[in-house]
Structure formats: C-alpha cells, structure tokens
Amino acid sequence: MFCQVLALNAGLVPSLYASTAAAQQFTTPRTGSIERTQILDAIRPAPDSKIRFVVHSLRVIKGKSATFAFAAVEPSKQEYDGGEYILQRDSAKSATRWRVIWAVTGGGANACADIAAYYNSATQHLAKVGIAVDTLKPRHTSEAKRLAASAFADEDCWSVGDLGPDIAVPDK
C-alpha cells in the first residue's frame, strides 16, 4: 500500500514546483573560486581532507531565503565513493557556510520506495523556497518517478546508493 501511495505521489511532484520562476538561471562557480572551494569543502569528509574531486556538474541557484548548490563529484583517486549532493547556504549576512542537506552516494543499497521518498523530500524542500528541482539537479524528477514506479512494480526492489541527511519537510 505504501508503495502505491508513493507512486501516486510521485506523479504529483511536478505540480509542487510548477509555480516557480519559469526562467530560473543557475551559475557554475569558476575553478579556483572561493564559492566553488567552499562548496567542495562542505562535501569533503573532514575539514582537513585534501581529497581532490572530479566535478561532473556544479550548479548554484539563489532561492527566496537561501542559496542552493548541486554537485555531482567523484574523488580523483577513489579515496571514497563519489555522489550527488544538494547543499544550502542561508542568506543571513553571517551565513557563509555551505552545508549538505541531501546526498546520494555510491556504495550502499536502499529500498526503491525509500530512495524515491528521499528524492521527493528534496523536491518538496526546494519548491518551498522557489527552486525548480530539475533546474538545480537535472533529471531529478524523472529519477524519482523511475524509483517510485520500480517500488510499485516490485515491493522488494532495491537500488544502489547511500542516503545522506534527512531534509525536514514541514507539514502542509
């Protein structure tokens, strides 16, 4: 039953952010820039880590009350698994620190229904602050739908990926 509800909700996900700005633009911080360094530092497992990343995608979008980044990275020397990360930096004057709010990294495995729900939590959080999730993280919605459909078709479906922090989604 849970999987059926999840699959139905996945079809509603696009309507959550349909009202966001149609012409939302992202930027990609230049290699060596302070912003890029701060984002990659937030992903590193420890503050003094010297891990160098191969950056496949890096996008930054300003929302209503915070700035968000999406990074798809892997370590250049395979020190640990790479992954996809959504980060947030609050807009307060003193807030210069990026923090990971959502991540899927390689290695582990989770139930498709759990991963689909995790994808939907990111969509809901970003919609609340005026960000179209697919503008920040390309193909996010289609992946959430694929996972939900897989969970619906097979309750025992599992997919590769360790899930990062939980995004607190407020009650409607």
N, CA, C and O atoms as a DFTB+ gen file, in Angstrom:
688 C
 N C O
     1  1       0.822      -1.201       0.000
     2  2       0.000       0.000       0.000
     3  2       0.867       1.265       0.000
     4  3       0.604       2.214      -0.740
     5  1       1.910       1.257       0.851
     6  2       2.798       2.416       0.904
     7  2       3.376       2.721      -0.471
     8  3       3.435       3.877      -0.889
     9  1       3.803       1.665      -1.176
    10  2       4.396       1.848      -2.497
    11  2       3.395       2.426      -3.487
    12  3       3.761       3.231      -4.342
    13  1       2.112       2.012      -3.374
    14  2       1.094       2.547      -4.270
    15  2       0.895       4.035      -4.019
    16  3       0.780       4.816      -4.963
    17  1       0.853       4.426      -2.754
    18  2       0.702       5.845      -2.411
    19  2       1.912       6.623      -2.884
    20  3       1.779       7.724      -3.417
    21  1       3.101       6.051      -2.690
    22  2       4.322       6.705      -3.124
    23  2       4.321       6.917      -4.632
    24  3       4.683       7.995      -5.104
    25  1       3.923       5.914      -5.384
    26  2       3.888       6.031      -6.839
    27  2       2.891       7.097      -7.277
    28  3       3.166       7.857      -8.205
    29  1       1.749       7.158      -6.626
    30  2       0.763       8.187      -6.962
    31  2       1.294       9.572      -6.627
    32  3       1.113      10.511      -7.402
    33  1       1.948       9.706      -5.477
    34  2       2.512      10.997      -5.089
    35  2       3.616      11.437      -6.032
    36  3       3.778      12.635      -6.266
    37  1       4.376      10.505      -6.576
    38  2       5.445      10.856      -7.499
    39  2       4.884      11.559      -8.728
    40  3       5.544      12.424      -9.303
    41  1       3.672      11.197      -9.133
    42  2       3.041      11.864     -10.262
    43  2       2.656      13.296      -9.953
    44  3       2.502      14.107     -10.867
    45  1       2.497      13.621      -8.676
    46  2       2.130      14.973      -8.270
    47  2       3.333      15.871      -8.049
    48  3       3.182      17.087      -7.938
    49  1       4.522      15.292      -7.982
    50  2       5.724      16.051      -7.669
    51  2       5.913      17.271      -8.570
    52  3       6.198      18.349      -8.049
    53  1       5.770      17.160      -9.899
    54  2       5.996      18.340     -10.724
    55  2       5.098      19.521     -10.366
    56  3       5.511      20.671     -10.516
    57  1       3.881      19.260      -9.899
    58  2       2.991      20.364      -9.561
    59  2       3.472      21.136      -8.345
    60  3       3.064      22.278      -8.137
    61  1       4.330      20.531      -7.542
    62  2       4.847      21.222      -6.364
    63  2       5.702      22.424      -6.735
    64  3       5.756      23.405      -5.993
    65  1       6.365      22.349      -7.876
    66  2       7.226      23.467      -8.237
    67  2       6.831      24.117      -9.559
    68  3       7.615      24.870     -10.136
    69  1       5.652      23.839     -10.030
    70  2       5.197      24.419     -11.292
    71  2       5.085      25.935     -11.219
    72  3       5.180      26.618     -12.239
    73  1       4.885      26.462     -10.018
    74  2       4.717      27.905      -9.888
    75  2       6.032      28.645      -9.689
    76  3       6.024      29.866      -9.535
    77  1       7.157      27.943      -9.688
    78  2       8.433      28.629      -9.517
    79  2       8.754      29.417     -10.776
    80  3       8.142      29.214     -11.824
    81  1       9.705      30.302     -10.661
    82  2      10.057      31.178     -11.773
    83  2      10.415      30.367     -13.013
    84  3      11.245      29.460     -12.961
    85  1       9.779      30.705     -14.117
    86  2       9.966      29.953     -15.349
    87  2      11.377      30.104     -15.902
    88  3      11.899      29.171     -16.512
    89  1      11.995      31.241     -15.705
    90  2      13.306      31.496     -16.289
    91  2      14.419      31.417     -15.247
    92  3      15.378      32.187     -15.307
    93  1      14.300      30.501     -14.300
    94  2      15.327      30.353     -13.282
    95  2      16.664      30.051     -13.938
    96  3      16.748      29.220     -14.842
    97  1      17.694      30.718     -13.486
    98  2      19.021      30.524     -14.045
    99  2      19.965      29.995     -12.975
   100  3      19.877      30.379     -11.808
   101  1      20.857      29.121     -13.380
   102  2      21.889      28.660     -12.465
   103  2      23.226      29.217     -12.935
   104  3      23.387      29.598     -14.094
   105  1      24.168      29.256     -12.021
   106  2      25.534      29.624     -12.362
   107  2      26.436      28.458     -11.984
   108  3      26.073      27.611     -11.168
   109  1      27.602      28.430     -12.585
   110  2      28.614      27.437     -12.236
   111  2      29.849      28.194     -11.769
   112  3      30.483      28.895     -12.559
   113  1      30.197      28.059     -10.486
   114  2      31.377      28.765      -9.982
   115  2      32.644      28.321     -10.723
   116  3      32.835      27.138     -11.005
   117  1      33.490      29.288     -11.026
   118  2      34.738      29.007     -11.743
   119  2      35.683      28.151     -10.901
   120  3      35.680      28.227      -9.672
   121  1      36.479      27.347     -11.573
   122  2      37.522      26.573     -10.907
   123  2      38.426      27.529     -10.135
   124  3      38.877      28.541     -10.672
   125  1      38.685      27.198      -8.870
   126  2      39.548      28.025      -8.029
   127  2      38.842      29.153      -7.309
   128  3      39.451      29.814      -6.467
   129  1      37.563      29.398      -7.616
   130  2      36.841      30.492      -6.958
   131  2      36.556      30.139      -5.499
   132  3      36.525      28.966      -5.128
   133  1      36.351      31.157      -4.689
   134  2      36.051      30.951      -3.270
   135  2      34.773      30.136      -3.115
   136  3      34.725      29.200      -2.317
   137  1      33.733      30.489      -3.877
   138  2      32.456      29.780      -3.753
   139  2      32.606      28.298      -4.092
   140  3      32.096      27.445      -3.366
   141  1      33.289      27.988      -5.170
   142  2      33.490      26.590      -5.563
   143  2      34.262      25.835      -4.476
   144  3      33.906      24.710      -4.124
   145  1      35.309      26.455      -3.953
   146  2      36.104      25.836      -2.889
   147  2      35.253      25.585      -1.653
   148  3      35.355      24.521      -1.043
   149  1      34.413      26.551      -1.271
   150  2      33.549      26.385      -0.099
   151  2      32.560      25.234      -0.298
   152  3      32.313      24.462       0.628
   153  1      32.002      25.120      -1.485
   154  2      31.048      24.039      -1.773
   155  2      31.746      22.684      -1.687
   156  3      31.245      21.768      -1.036
   157  1      32.890      22.556      -2.335
   158  2      33.611      21.281      -2.316
   159  2      34.125      20.950      -0.918
   160  3      34.157      19.781      -0.535
   161  1      34.528      21.965      -0.150
   162  2      34.952      21.733       1.239
   163  2      33.808      21.166       2.074
   164  3      34.035      20.328       2.947
   165  1      32.586      21.615       1.814
   166  2      31.421      21.127       2.569
   167  2      31.139      19.651       2.273
   168  3      30.555      18.954       3.103
   169  1      31.544      19.182       1.113
   170  2      31.329      17.785       0.727
   171  2      32.412      16.869       1.299
   172  3      32.160      15.690       1.549
   173  1      33.595      17.399       1.504
   174  2      34.709      16.575       1.989
   175  2      34.363      15.946       3.335
   176  3      33.657      16.556       4.138
   177  1      34.858      14.721       3.595
   178  2      34.502      14.020       4.833
   179  2      35.073      14.644       6.102
   180  3      34.552      14.401       7.191
   181  1      36.130      15.442       5.986
   182  2      36.726      16.095       7.157
   183  2      37.285      17.447       6.732
   184  3      37.715      17.603       5.589
   185  1      37.286      18.436       7.641
   186  2      37.755      19.779       7.282
   187  2      39.190      19.815       6.755
   188  3      39.505      20.635       5.892
   189  1      40.053      18.950       7.254
   190  2      41.452      18.964       6.821
   191  2      41.730      17.995       5.669
   192  3      42.887      17.759       5.322
   193  1      40.685      17.440       5.085
   194  2      40.820      16.483       3.994
   195  2      41.396      17.159       2.755
   196  3      41.015      18.276       2.405
   197  1      42.300      16.474       2.114
   198  2      42.934      17.003       0.895
   199  2      42.395      16.327      -0.366
   200  3      43.008      16.401      -1.431
   201  1      41.246      15.671      -0.235
   202  2      40.654      14.983      -1.383
   203  2      40.392      15.981      -2.507
   204  3      39.822      17.050      -2.294
   205  1      40.822      15.603      -3.704
   206  2      40.547      16.406      -4.895
   207  2      39.425      15.711      -5.654
   208  3      39.407      14.487      -5.783
   209  1      38.493      16.512      -6.150
   210  2      37.328      15.962      -6.829
   211  2      37.405      16.154      -8.334
   212  3      37.949      17.141      -8.828
   213  1      36.849      15.189      -9.047
   214  2      36.485      15.371     -10.443
   215  2      35.045      15.860     -10.373
   216  3      34.167      15.149      -9.884
   217  1      34.805      17.065     -10.857
   218  2      33.475      17.677     -10.771
   219  2      32.759      17.460     -12.103
   220  3      33.160      17.998     -13.136
   221  1      31.695      16.662     -12.057
   222  2      30.916      16.390     -13.265
   223  2      29.858      17.463     -13.498
   224  3      29.530      17.781     -14.641
   225  1      29.330      18.015     -12.418
   226  2      28.320      19.072     -12.517
   227  2      28.366      19.895     -11.241
   228  3      28.505      19.351     -10.145
   229  1      28.248      21.199     -11.388
   230  2      28.181      22.093     -10.232
   231  2      27.300      23.274     -10.622
   232  3      27.634      24.048     -11.519
   233  1      26.175      23.396      -9.934
   234  2      25.201      24.449     -10.229
   235  2      24.830      25.169      -8.944
   236  3      24.723      24.552      -7.884
   237  1      24.635      26.472      -9.044
   238  2      24.232      27.287      -7.897
   239  2      23.032      28.132      -8.309
   240  3      23.036      28.756      -9.370
   241  1      21.999      28.145      -7.455
   242  2      20.788      28.947      -7.690
   243  2      20.405      29.635      -6.394
   244  3      20.433      29.030      -5.322
   245  1      20.044      30.911      -6.503
   246  2      19.576      31.660      -5.338
   247  2      18.072      31.478      -5.189
   248  3      17.312      31.707      -6.130
   249  1      17.648      31.063      -3.994
   250  2      16.234      30.901      -3.677
   251  2      15.722      32.091      -2.885
   252  3      16.410      33.104      -2.762
   253  1      14.516      31.970      -2.350
   254  2      13.884      33.058      -1.594
   255  2      14.667      33.430      -0.342
   256  3      14.869      34.611      -0.059
   257  1      15.108      32.426       0.403
   258  2      15.755      32.702       1.683
   259  2      17.123      32.048       1.823
   260  3      17.740      32.118       2.885
   261  1      17.594      31.419       0.765
   262  2      18.883      30.740       0.822
   263  2      19.402      30.522      -0.595
   264  3      18.670      30.679      -1.573
   265  1      20.661      30.164      -0.684
   266  2      21.271      29.807      -1.955
   267  2      21.524      28.307      -1.926
   268  3      21.908      27.753      -0.896
   269  1      21.305      27.653      -3.064
   270  2      21.429      26.206      -3.142
   271  2      22.437      25.829      -4.212
   272  3      22.609      26.534      -5.206
   273  1      23.100      24.700      -3.988
   274  2      24.058      24.181      -4.963
   275  2      23.792      22.700      -5.176
   276  3      23.356      21.990      -4.270
   277  1      24.063      22.257      -6.383
   278  2      24.057      20.830      -6.698
   279  2      25.445      20.484      -7.206
   280  3      25.996      21.186      -8.054
   281  1      26.006      19.403      -6.689
   282  2      27.317      18.945      -7.140
   283  2      27.273      17.444      -7.385
   284  3      26.816      16.678      -6.537
   285  1      27.751      17.036      -8.545
   286  2      27.967      15.619      -8.847
   287  2      29.475      15.458      -8.959
   288  3      30.095      15.978      -9.886
   289  1      30.062      14.734      -8.011
   290  2      31.519      14.650      -7.922
   291  2      31.970      13.216      -7.651
   292  3      31.199      12.369      -7.200
   293  1      33.237      12.983      -7.944
   294  2      33.892      11.751      -7.516
   295  2      35.332      12.112      -7.161
   296  3      35.916      13.007      -7.772
   297  1      35.901      11.422      -6.181
   298  2      37.289      11.699      -5.822
   299  2      38.216      11.326      -6.977
   300  3      37.995      10.320      -7.652
   301  1      39.245      12.125      -7.205
   302  2      40.143      11.866      -8.329
   303  2      40.952      10.589      -8.136
   304  3      41.379       9.978      -9.116
   305  1      41.172      10.174      -6.882
   306  2      41.959       8.961      -6.627
   307  2      41.135       7.861      -5.971
   308  3      41.705       6.924      -5.410
   309  1      39.836       7.949      -6.025
   310  2      38.929       6.933      -5.489
   311  2      39.135       6.660      -4.001
   312  3      39.053       5.513      -3.561
   313  1      39.402       7.718      -3.225
   314  2      39.562       7.562      -1.783
   315  2      38.265       7.099      -1.125
   316  3      38.291       6.399      -0.112
   317  1      37.151       7.485      -1.694
   318  2      35.837       7.051      -1.226
   319  2      34.871       7.212      -2.386
   320  3      35.241       7.717      -3.446
   321  1      33.628       6.781      -2.181
   322  2      32.653       6.845      -3.266
   323  2      32.264       8.284      -3.567
   324  3      32.182       9.118      -2.664
   325  1      32.028       8.566      -4.833
   326  2      31.508       9.863      -5.225
   327  2      30.006       9.909      -5.003
   328  3      29.425       8.995      -4.419
   329  1      29.384      10.981      -5.474
   330  2      27.949      11.072      -5.290
   331  2      27.365      12.354      -5.823
   332  3      28.035      13.152      -6.479
   333  1      26.091      12.526      -5.519
   334  2      25.343      13.731      -5.877
   335  2      24.910      14.395      -4.580
   336  3      24.421      13.739      -3.661
   337  1      25.097      15.700      -4.522
   338  2      24.858      16.451      -3.292
   339  2      24.038      17.697      -3.581
   340  3      24.243      18.367      -4.593
   341  1      23.107      18.002      -2.683
   342  2      22.437      19.299      -2.688
   343  2      22.878      19.993      -1.410
   344  3      22.805      19.427      -0.319
   345  1      23.332      21.221      -1.564
   346  2      23.837      21.996      -0.435
   347  2      23.026      23.268      -0.286
   348  3      22.391      23.728      -1.235
   349  1      23.052      23.831       0.909
   350  2      22.316      25.063       1.198
   351  2      23.223      26.016       1.957
   352  3      23.995      25.614       2.828
   353  1      23.109      27.297       1.601
   354  2      23.767      28.376       2.343
   355  2      22.691      29.408       2.637
   356  3      22.107      29.987       1.721
   357  1      22.432      29.632       3.912
   358  2      21.395      30.589       4.291
   359  2      21.805      31.996       3.890
   360  3      22.993      32.296       3.775
   361  1      20.812      32.861       3.678
   362  2      21.065      34.209       3.177
   363  2      21.420      35.226       4.252
   364  3      21.678      36.387       3.935
   365  1      21.438      34.817       5.506
   366  2      21.812      35.754       6.568
   367  2      23.216      36.284       6.297
   368  3      24.058      35.581       5.739
   369  1      23.459      37.530       6.697
   370  2      24.747      38.167       6.411
   371  2      25.934      37.352       6.921
   372  3      26.990      37.317       6.289
   373  1      25.755      36.704       8.057
   374  2      26.863      35.944       8.641
   375  2      26.957      34.517       8.108
   376  3      27.876      33.782       8.469
   377  1      26.023      34.122       7.260
   378  2      25.995      32.737       6.780
   379  2      26.828      32.591       5.513
   380  3      26.343      32.837       4.408
   381  1      28.059      32.197       5.678
   382  2      28.916      31.954       4.518
   383  2      29.228      30.468       4.389
   384  3      29.962      30.060       3.489
   385  1      28.680      29.676       5.272
   386  2      28.985      28.254       5.310
   387  2      27.954      27.443       4.541
   388  3      26.751      27.559       4.774
   389  1      28.440      26.628       3.630
   390  2      27.592      25.686       2.911
   391  2      27.437      24.430       3.753
   392  3      28.359      24.034       4.465
   393  1      26.255      23.796       3.667
   394  2      26.054      22.520       4.356
   395  2      25.287      21.586       3.429
   396  3      24.399      22.005       2.687
   397  1      25.652      20.318       3.492
   398  2      24.979      19.296       2.692
   399  2      23.624      19.030       3.324
   400  3      23.541      18.705       4.508
   401  1      22.558      19.168       2.535
   402  2      21.209      18.892       3.050
   403  2      20.607      17.635       2.423
   404  3      19.596      17.127       2.908
   405  1      21.221      17.127       1.347
   406  2      20.704      15.946       0.653
   407  2      21.867      15.324      -0.106
   408  3      22.658      16.039      -0.722
   409  1      21.979      14.009      -0.068
   410  2      23.060      13.350      -0.805
   411  2      22.704      11.901      -1.092
   412  3      22.071      11.223      -0.282
   413  1      23.122      11.446      -2.255
   414  2      23.084      10.029      -2.585
   415  2      24.488       9.692      -3.073
   416  3      24.963      10.228      -4.074
   417  1      25.138       8.791      -2.342
   418  2      26.499       8.406      -2.688
   419  2      26.535       6.923      -3.019
   420  3      25.637       6.169      -2.643
   421  1      27.572       6.514      -3.718
   422  2      27.697       5.119      -4.111
   423  2      28.007       4.228      -2.929
   424  3      28.346       4.699      -1.844
   425  1      27.888       2.946      -3.157
   426  2      28.301       2.002      -2.130
   427  2      27.184       1.168      -1.562
   428  3      27.158      -0.043      -1.781
   429  1      26.274       1.758      -0.850
   430  2      25.229       1.002      -0.160
   431  2      24.046       0.698      -1.046
   432  3      24.086       0.890      -2.262
   433  1      22.995       0.223      -0.416
   434  2      21.750      -0.072      -1.126
   435  2      20.578       0.252      -0.213
   436  3      20.663       0.091       1.004
   437  1      19.497       0.704      -0.804
   438  2      18.278       1.026      -0.073
   439  2      17.076       0.582      -0.888
   440  3      17.172       0.391      -2.101
   441  1      15.953       0.421      -0.221
   442  2      14.713       0.079      -0.910
   443  2      14.345       1.204      -1.870
   444  3      14.497       2.381      -1.544
   445  1      13.864       0.839      -3.046
   446  2      13.469       1.842      -4.045
   447  2      12.457       2.828      -3.472
   448  3      12.531       4.025      -3.750
   449  1      11.512       2.334      -2.674
   450  2      10.497       3.214      -2.079
   451  2      11.144       4.246      -1.165
   452  3      10.733       5.407      -1.152
   453  1      12.154       3.833      -0.401
   454  2      12.838       4.765       0.498
   455  2      13.618       5.815      -0.282
   456  3      13.613       6.994       0.073
   457  1      14.290       5.382      -1.348
   458  2      15.053       6.339      -2.149
   459  2      14.103       7.299      -2.867
   460  3      14.382       8.495      -2.946
   461  1      12.989       6.791      -3.389
   462  2      12.006       7.660      -4.053
   463  2      11.468       8.697      -3.074
   464  3      11.333       9.868      -3.428
   465  1      11.162       8.285      -1.855
   466  2      10.678       9.227      -0.840
   467  2      11.757      10.260      -0.519
   468  3      11.451      11.431      -0.298
   469  1      13.006       9.831      -0.494
   470  2      14.122      10.746      -0.235
   471  2      14.240      11.774      -1.366
   472  3      14.438      12.962      -1.108
   473  1      14.120      11.324      -2.604
   474  2      14.127      12.245      -3.747
   475  2      12.975      13.246      -3.628
   476  3      13.158      14.440      -3.867
   477  1      11.800      12.761      -3.262
   478  2      10.641      13.650      -3.136
   479  2      10.825      14.672      -2.018
   480  3      10.312      15.786      -2.117
   481  1      11.547      14.313      -0.955
   482  2      11.787      15.280       0.127
   483  2      12.609      16.463      -0.383
   484  3      12.375      17.600       0.029
   485  1      13.563      16.210      -1.268
   486  2      14.352      17.303      -1.850
   487  2      13.478      18.184      -2.730
   488  3      13.582      19.410      -2.690
   489  1      12.610      17.553      -3.530
   490  2      11.708      18.304      -4.402
   491  2      10.815      19.228      -3.584
   492  3      10.652      20.400      -3.921
   493  1      10.238      18.701      -2.513
   494  2       9.342      19.495      -1.664
   495  2      10.086      20.643      -0.985
   496  3       9.585      21.766      -0.931
   497  1      11.271      20.363      -0.473
   498  2      12.049      21.400       0.213
   499  2      12.411      22.530      -0.751
   500  3      12.258      23.706      -0.421
   501  1      12.883      22.175      -1.924
   502  2      13.280      23.200      -2.892
   503  2      12.079      23.980      -3.415
   504  3      12.180      25.187      -3.635
   505  1      10.948      23.315      -3.617
   506  2       9.738      24.007      -4.072
   507  2       9.313      25.061      -3.057
   508  3       8.865      26.146      -3.427
   509  1       9.457      24.736      -1.784
   510  2       9.071      25.665      -0.714
   511  2       9.861      26.976      -0.793
   512  3       9.353      28.034      -0.420
   513  1      11.094      26.902      -1.275
   514  2      11.931      28.102      -1.350
   515  2      12.046      28.638      -2.781
   516  3      12.913      29.460      -3.077
   517  1      11.161      28.164      -3.661
   518  2      11.078      28.720      -5.005
   519  2      12.080      28.190      -6.010
   520  3      12.385      28.865      -6.993
   521  1      12.596      26.998      -5.782
   522  2      13.572      26.409      -6.704
   523  2      12.942      25.222      -7.429
   524  3      12.385      24.327      -6.794
   525  1      13.030      25.216      -8.753
   526  2      12.603      24.063      -9.547
   527  2      13.721      23.030      -9.479
   528  3      14.826      23.272      -9.963
   529  1      13.436      21.891      -8.884
   530  2      14.471      20.899      -8.596
   531  2      15.244      20.478      -9.842
   532  3      16.456      20.280      -9.763
   533  1      14.586      20.335     -10.981
   534  2      15.280      19.886     -12.186
   535  2      16.194      20.953     -12.777
   536  3      17.083      20.631     -13.566
   537  1      15.991      22.208     -12.412
   538  2      16.913      23.259     -12.833
   539  2      18.200      23.160     -12.024
   540  3      19.294      23.350     -12.555
   541  1      18.060      22.863     -10.747
   542  2      19.240      22.711      -9.893
   543  2      19.917      21.365     -10.142
   544  3      21.130      21.307     -10.343
   545  1      19.144      20.293     -10.129
   546  2      19.678      18.928     -10.268
   547  2      18.981      18.265     -11.459
   548  3      17.875      17.745     -11.316
   549  1      19.611      18.281     -12.612
   550  2      18.977      17.744     -13.820
   551  2      18.480      16.308     -13.648
   552  3      19.145      15.475     -13.032
   553  1      17.307      16.041     -14.201
   554  2      16.688      14.712     -14.233
   555  2      16.282      14.177     -12.857
   556  3      16.036      12.980     -12.714
   557  1      16.210      15.032     -11.858
   558  2      15.829      14.603     -10.509
   559  2      14.411      14.026     -10.504
   560  3      14.182      12.950      -9.951
   561  1      13.466      14.730     -11.113
   562  2      12.072      14.288     -11.115
   563  2      11.907      12.964     -11.850
   564  3      11.186      12.083     -11.379
   565  1      12.558      12.812     -12.989
   566  2      12.423      11.552     -13.733
   567  2      13.027      10.389     -12.946
   568  3      12.508       9.275     -13.007
   569  1      14.099      10.624     -12.219
   570  2      14.685       9.560     -11.396
   571  2      13.757       9.202     -10.240
   572  3      13.605       8.025      -9.913
   573  1      13.133      10.204      -9.617
   574  2      12.173       9.941      -8.535
   575  2      10.999       9.114      -9.058
   576  3      10.555       8.175      -8.397
   577  1      10.500       9.461     -10.239
   578  2       9.389       8.706     -10.834
   579  2       9.805       7.278     -11.166
   580  3       9.039       6.340     -10.947
   581  1      11.018       7.111     -11.696
   582  2      11.507       5.772     -12.028
   583  2      11.604       4.911     -10.771
   584  3      11.200       3.749     -10.778
   585  1      12.139       5.482      -9.698
   586  2      12.261       4.739      -8.438
   587  2      10.890       4.385      -7.863
   588  3      10.683       3.271      -7.382
   589  1       9.953       5.339      -7.916
   590  2       8.601       5.082      -7.403
   591  2       7.908       3.997      -8.225
   592  3       7.234       3.131      -7.669
   593  1       8.074       4.045      -9.547
   594  2       7.470       3.022     -10.406
   595  2       8.088       1.653     -10.134
   596  3       7.383       0.644     -10.125
   597  1       9.393       1.617      -9.913
   598  2      10.063       0.351      -9.587
   599  2       9.556      -0.197      -8.262
   600  3       9.327      -1.399      -8.131
   601  1       9.381       0.678      -7.283
   602  2       8.872       0.259      -5.974
   603  2       7.438      -0.247      -6.084
   604  3       7.057      -1.207      -5.415
   605  1       6.650       0.402      -6.931
   606  2       5.263      -0.011      -7.137
   607  2       5.202      -1.389      -7.800
   608  3       4.389      -2.233      -7.423
   609  1       6.068      -1.603      -8.787
   610  2       6.070      -2.865      -9.529
   611  2       6.633      -4.024      -8.707
   612  3       6.243      -5.176      -8.897
   613  1       7.550      -3.714      -7.795
   614  2       8.201      -4.766      -7.001
   615  2       8.511      -4.210      -5.618
   616  3       9.446      -3.427      -5.450
   617  1       7.723      -4.618      -4.633
   618  2       7.908      -4.106      -3.272
   619  2       9.280      -4.450      -2.706
   620  3       9.736      -3.809      -1.759
   621  1       9.941      -5.454      -3.274
   622  2      11.265      -5.851      -2.803
   623  2      12.390      -5.199      -3.606
   624  3      13.546      -5.607      -3.492
   625  1      12.066      -4.198      -4.410
   626  2      13.052      -3.509      -5.235
   627  2      14.085      -2.793      -4.364
   628  3      13.739      -2.117      -3.394
   629  1      15.352      -2.953      -4.727
   630  2      16.451      -2.251      -4.066
   631  2      17.263      -1.541      -5.127
   632  3      17.333      -1.993      -6.270
   633  1      17.878      -0.428      -4.751
   634  2      18.710       0.330      -5.670
   635  2      19.985       0.745      -4.943
   636  3      19.990       0.901      -3.722
   637  1      21.055       0.921      -5.695
   638  2      22.342       1.294      -5.112
   639  2      22.312       2.751      -4.684
   640  3      21.785       3.608      -5.394
   641  1      22.876       3.019      -3.528
   642  2      23.016       4.391      -3.068
   643  2      22.863       4.513      -1.569
   644  3      21.898       4.016      -0.986
   645  1      23.826       5.180      -0.947
   646  2      23.713       5.537       0.464
   647  2      23.030       6.894       0.530
   648  3      23.386       7.806      -0.216
   649  1      22.050       7.033       1.416
   650  2      21.317       8.288       1.545
   651  2      21.986       9.169       2.586
   652  3      22.463       8.683       3.612
   653  1      22.018      10.466       2.315
   654  2      22.629      11.428       3.225
   655  2      21.654      11.913       4.274
   656  3      20.776      11.165       4.705
   657  1      21.802      13.172       4.693
   658  2      20.951      13.711       5.761
   659  2      19.492      13.810       5.332
   660  3      19.181      13.960       4.150
   661  1      18.606      13.722       6.322
   662  2      17.173      13.884       6.059
   663  2      16.830      15.360       5.975
   664  3      17.274      16.159       6.799
   665  1      16.041      15.714       4.982
   666  2      15.526      17.076       4.875
   667  2      14.222      17.123       5.649
   668  3      13.322      16.318       5.410
   669  1      14.120      18.053       6.563
   670  2      12.870      18.218       7.314
   671  2      11.858      18.890       6.402
   672  3      12.043      20.038       5.997
   673  1      10.789      18.174       6.081
   674  2       9.730      18.721       5.228
   675  2       8.588      19.144       6.140
   676  3       8.009      18.308       6.833
   677  1       8.253      20.447       6.148
   678  2       7.198      20.924       7.038
   679  2       5.836      20.363       6.660
   680  3       5.594      19.998       5.509
   681  1       4.947      20.301       7.652
   682  2       3.573      19.876       7.390
   683  2       2.916      20.873       6.461
   684  3       3.238      22.061       6.473
   685  1       1.981      20.372       5.648
   686  2       1.296      21.242       4.681
   687  2       0.222      22.037       5.341
   688  3      -0.459      22.823       4.681
